């Protein structure tokens, strides 16, 4: 039977409980009905909540511009009633978004997080394509030079990660080894520095290039190489890196002023950064997972390695239980924060577990100074320098405190959480 002009809408909770009924016009839009519902609830600022309020019909969420009469037409095909049954869903901002309340970004934070994740996955190079373009041994040397040289002239780590990603994307698209890798590496750094020039202070990108170059390449040649990179990548640069996501996920370890509240939090952030830098040298690890999951994996492994604070001061009989409860709680919090970036990723927990296992295996090889990762000796050496602690904002640490963390202990706690007896 044809649908009438006036429709009766049943609003139900996710549980199926009837919340109420309203009369609507067949031409009324879902967004208008949401506004009416918000006003009826007495919301002070309905515009802030509208984006989080959803109406679900059957298995589909109604867009704000959809006609309610269309829902009735579908219902009429299956029954003699023109009533519409809608499920009302009100989703709150994620905990990660709520931590940005002081910046006034709560309402848009989750959308930005998800767009960053989508962009990072879409632009991520394939490890196989990269291996076809450049032998891994040569890439390790290139990345090692890039990281150490940039750190020697105090280039921000976000620029280093961005330059490595830009260079890998360029090589993976071409799938053939270029003639001058040094020139391309300088061009990738140049491009990233221009995007973040405010971080460099007075020297500027030209001064930094001069320090890195040491007169071996002319600036016009570097800029021509930069043009080649940008053209091949369709000028899509400045995409989020694993370090970008780590900085977002690590917000829960900081106080409102951005500093770390204790040594435990600083150690977890410091080790996570070390693990991410370790992954830079292994394309199968670096690009085997979405950047957000790789960052969460590094933070999770650091959580297993550092463990809860003050455990030695607790009674022995409650030590094991308290440790497991803390590890499980922190793991759940990490998964919740990760869902802010990739809520629709299937088997997110399983993928994170595989990533953490691979990071632990790689760390074991590094710690034993054997296997394909023995070339990473400089990773530990640089953490003996004093300036790394300055990046941990507010907590003074000795480098040995970070280097004394044990991958064996991390592996045991990893098994306790993921494979409880």
Phi, psi and omega in degrees: 000149181293150181281143179280168180291317179265131183241151176254121183251125173266128178254124182235153174281172180300328180289346183101353181295134179285122180267332181160175179231145178224152175265132181226163174272149179298335181272353183292143181269156180298322179296322178295319178296322178298319178298318178298318180295320180295318179294324179291336177277355178076029180294136181287320181233077185299331183296330181286335185263338187305319182294341181258355180266127183237147174245125184244129176241117185067243179250014187234138173279132183280124172296154182300332184266009180278142179280134177293333178297330177294324176295319180295323179297320178293323180292322182296332180292335185255345181209172180273000182262143176262007178290149178245134175250115180243144175262127181266122181237126177241103182267128178277162174297154178293161177300323180297319179294322181296335179288349179261019184301322182296339180268357181069031185243014186301316187289334184250352188301312183298321177296320179294316179305313184291324177293323176298316179297314180300317180294318182295322179289319182295327184261001184291130179286158176270134182299322181295318179294323178293319179295327178291332182273330186210125177303143186299323181298319179290324178294321178301316179297319181295313180295320179299316177297316183298314182294310184292320181293317180294321178292329180295331179254019172063040173281138180301141182299328180297328177290321180297311180297319178296320180293318178298316180295316179299316180295318179295320178297318180297314182292320182293325179290320182283325180054036173207139185291125180286168183286321188232090180292325181299316180295320179293322178296317176297321180294321178294318177297318180301314181297316180293324180294324179295327179287336184232039187299334180295338181282346190267348179071213187292324185301320180075170186291329179294319180295318179296318178299322179296320180292321180287325188281321182053038173079006183279335180229143177279147181302317178302324179292323178295319180292327175294319178295323177297320178297321177298317180297311183298321180295316181294328181266011181056034177060023178262088181233176182074026181283155181297142178251176177299327178293324177301316181288325177297318179297326177288315181292332182280359179301327182291349178270355186251162174275171181304331180277002177093353180271159178278140186281335182205174182293327180299313179296320179294321178296318180297317178293319181295315179293322178300320178294320179297317180294321177294321178293324176300320182292338180303330186273353183238099183301327181294328176277315183297320185246013177277350181221154172303143183306324179295321180287324176298317178296316178295323177297317179296319179292324178293318178297320178295327176297316178294324183287319184280316179074179180287156181278152171059029178292330183292342181269000182263157178302143186299323184291336180261358185299308184296316180296314181297321180294314180297318180298319180292314180298317180294320179295316180293323179295318178296321179295321178295318177297322179295317178294321179297326180294341175296328181271318185226069183293338185259004180290121181290147177050046181301318181297317180295318179295320178296320180296317178297321179296315179297320179297318180292322176296319178297317179297317179295319178296323177299316179297318178296317183294328180273356181055042178218171178081187186292348183260010180295342179287000182267021183304328183291342178298313179287326182298319183291336180280357170279346177288155185281334192286345180296327183293334180297332181284351182266010165050083166104354181234123178275126180228149170275143180300327182296333178295325177285317185286341179280350178297139191252125177294333179295318177295320178298319179295320179297315180291326175301314179294326180297321182281314188272335181227062182297145181290000000 
